[in-house]
Amino acid sequence: MSVPFVVKTHARQVCSLYKRALRNLEAWEDRREIFRYRAVLLRQRFEKNRRVTDMAEAARLLDAGEKELFSIRHYQPKIFAYSPGGCAFEREVIPPDWVLDYWDPLEKAQYPEYFAKREQRKKEFIAMWEKQYGKPDPKDLHH
C-alpha cells in the first residue's frame, strides 16, 4: 500500500503559511480592530517579499516564516466545528442511496417526482452498466 504523495508548490506553501499566520493572529486577538491592524501588518510583510525571484532566498524566507509561526502559535487555537479536530468533524452521517429502496410506499408517495426521476436514473445506470460490462450471469444473481 502506498501513501499518496502531493508536491506543494512554493506559492501554495506561502499561501498556507499566510492563512495559518492569520488564523493564529485571530486566536490571539479578541478585539476586531486590533486584529485587523495586525492582519494588515502581516499582509505587508508577505507583500514585501512577493517579488523575490531567487528560489534559495524564497525557500529561506518560507522556512524562517514557518519557524516564527511555530514559536508564536497560540496555546489553544480556534478550531472550527466542522474542521478536522473540531467538535462536529465527520459527525453528519450521510445515508447511502440504497436506504431509499426500503422506504414504505406511503413515504415514497410524498415525493412522487423525486422517486420517478430516481427510478429513471436507476434504469439508465443499469443500461450503462450492461453496455459497459455485459449482462450478469443468471446463476450469479441467486444467493
ZAKOL-159516 format. One record per residue: residue in one letter; y, x, z of N, C-alpha, C in turn. Coordinates in steps of 0.1 Angstrom, whole numbers, plus 5000, padded with zeros to 4 digits. Example, Ala and Ser with C-alpha at 12.3 -4.5 7.8 and 13.67 -1.06 7.14 Angstrom:
// residues 2
A494351325078495551235078496751325078
S497851285071498951375071500051295079
***
This chain:
// residues 143
M498850095000500050005000501250095000
S502150064991503350144990504550064995
V505450145002506650085007507750084996
P508449974993509449974983510550064987
F510950144977512050244979513250204971
V514350184977515550154969516550264971
V517050314960518150414960519450344960
K520250374970521550314971522550414965
T523450354956524450444950525450484961
H526250584958527250624967528250514970
A528650444960529650334961529150234971
R527850194969527250094978527150144992
Q526850274994526850325008528250315014
V529250345006530650345011530950195015
C530650105006530949965009530249915022
S528949965024528249925036528849985048
L529250115047529950175058531250095062
Y532050065052533249985054532949855061
K531949785056531649655062531249665077
R530349765079529849785093530949835102
A531949915097533049955105533949835108
L534149745098534949635100534349535111
R533049515110532349435120532349505134
N532349635134532449705147533849675153
L534949685145536249655149536349515155
E535749425148535749285152535049265165
A534049345168533349335181534149385192
W534949485189535749545200537049465203
E537549405193538849335195538749185195
D539249125206539248975207540448915200
R541648985201542848925196542948945181
R543148845174543148845159544148935153
E545348935159546449015153546249165154
I545649205166545349345168544149385158
F543149295157542049325148542549345134
R543449255129543949265115544749395113
Y545549435123546249555122545349675121
R544349675129543349785128542549785116
A542249665111541549645098542349705087
V543649685087544449735076544449885077
L544549945089544550095090543150145086
L542050075088540750115084540750115069
R541150015063541150005048542050115042
Q543150145048543950255043543250385044
R542450415054541650535055540650545043
F540050425040539050425029539750445016
E540850375014541650385001542150534999
K542450605009542950735008541950825001
N540650805003539650884997538950814986
R539550714980538850634970538750714957
R539650804954539650874941538951014942
V538251044952537551174953536451174943
T536551274934535551284923534451394926
D534751484935533751584939532651514947
M531451504942530451434949530051504962
A530151634963529751704975530751664986
E532051664982533151624992532951474996
A532651384986532451244989531251224998
A530151304996528951295005529351335019
R530151445020530551495033531451395040
L532351325033533151225039532351105044
L531351065036530450955039529650985052
D529151115052528351155064529251155077
A530551205075531451205086531751065091
G531950975081532250835085531050775092
E529850795088528650745095528550795109
K528850925111528750985124529850925133
E531050905127532150845135531850705139
L531350625130530950485133529850485144
F528950575143527850585153528450615167
S529450705168529950745180530850635187
I531450545179532350445184531750305183
R530550285180529950155178529950075192
H530049945191530149855202528849855209
Y528849845222527649845230526849705229
Q527549605225526949475223527649415211
P527149455199527849405187527549255185
K528549195177528349055174527249035163
I526348955166525248925156525348775152
F525448755140525448615135524148545137
A524148415140522948345144521848355134
Y522148345121521148345110520948485104
S521548585110521348725105520148785113
P519448885107518348955114518848995128
G518048955138518348985152519148875159
G519548775151520348655156519348555162
C519848465171519048375178518448265169
A518948245157518348145148517748205136
F517548335136516948405124515548355121
E515348315109514048265104513448155113
R514348075119513847955127513547835118
E514347825107514247705099512947715091
V512047615094510747615087510847525075
I510647585063510747505051509247475047
P508947345048507547305045507247325030
P506047365027505647385013505647245006
D505647254993505747134984504547044985
W503347094988502147014988502146914999
V503046935009503146835020503546705015
L504346695005504846574999503646494993
D502646554989501446484983500846394994
Y500946425007500346355017501246245023
W502446225017503246115022502645985019
D502945885028502445755026503145695014
P502545605006503245534995504445464999
L504545415011505745345016506945445017
E506545565022507545675023508045715009
K507145735000507445774987508345664980
A508145544983508845434977510345434980
Q510645504991512145514994512845604985
Y512145694978512745794969512145784955
P512245674948511445654936511845754925
E513145784923513545874912513046014915
Y513146054927512646194931511146204928
F510346114933508946124931508446104917
A509246024909508946014895509146144888
K510246204890510546334884509546444889
R509146434902508246534907506846524900
E506446404898505146384891505246434877
Q506346404870506546454857506546604857
R507146674866507146814867505846874870
K505046804878503646854881502846844869
K502946744861502246734848502646844838
E503946874838504446984829503947114834
F503847134847503347264852501847274849
I501047174851499647174847499447204833
A500247144824500147164810500547314806
M501547364813501947504811500847604815
W500247574827499147654833497947654823
E497547534818496447524810496647594796
K497947594791498247664779498147814781
Q498547854793498548004795497248054799
Y496447984808495248034813493947954809
G494147844802493047764798492647664809
K491847564805491347464815490347524825
P490447474837489447524847488047484844
D487147564848485647524846485347414855
P484747304851484447184860483647224872
K482747314871481847354882482747424893
D483847484889484747544900485547444907
L485747324902486547224908485847154920
H484547154921483847094932483747194943
H483947144955483947234967482547254971
***
